[in-house]
Amino acid sequence: LAKTTQPISMDSYEGQEVNITCSHNNIATNDYITWYQQFPSQGPRFIIQGYKTKVTNEVASLFIPADRKSSTLSLPRVSLSDTAVYYCLANTDKLIFGTGTRLQVFP
Amino acid sequence: KAGVTQTPRYLIKTRGQQVTLSCSPISGHRSVSWYQQTPGQGLQFLFEYFSETQRNKGNFPGRFSGRQFSNSRSEMNVSTLELGDSALYLCASSAEVGLAGAFNEQFFGPGTRLTVL
């Protein structure tokens, strides 16, 4: 089963770019990588999903190298409201979430 | 379009009791997944239902069970509650057929916080 590993926590300041990396070994050929954001007392919310290379939407970018053993979520110019826990998910049949990275954004 | 709803939002039970949690997916979504979230173990996958059939199951004991109805609404049941079952139980729905592979954005509900005393 694919296992994902993320840093436990990260700190940043408003306006900075934040990059959170997730390692995922044994990921299957056709599996996608998905990132979710979770605020306290709420369910996770979808941020972005990708298979390889780079994907960008209105809130984030996702970089996945050719070997697909890791992925990096990039949040441009974070704000205080981006303080949350971010989960990397390897879309295997067991839907294995990573340990989550607690991002704290300071003013 | 209404989001995923879960009832009840909060529940207090005692050891040995059983509990049933309910999840109503987004209209049109046929896949419903359940997760347990605890501070120590994080988000763990319980099971996933599609068209009233359980397609995938996580590594939880048989005390945890679920079902899905023809209208895609789902329930999960936990029997013989233990203190360690105290957690936030999250339900997620998606429209796509498969979980692995192609885009399958899941929409999560607010969860049911279960406390076992």
Interface residues (C-beta under 8 A of the other chain):
Chain A: A28 N30 D31 Y32 T34 Y36 S41 Q42 G43 P44 R45 F46 Q49 Y87 N91 T92 D93 K94 L95 I96 F97 G98 T99 G100
Chain B: V4 S33 Y35 G42 L43 Q44 F45 E48 N56 G58 L90 A92 L99 A100 G101 A102 F103 N104 E105 Q106 F107 F108 G109 P110 G111
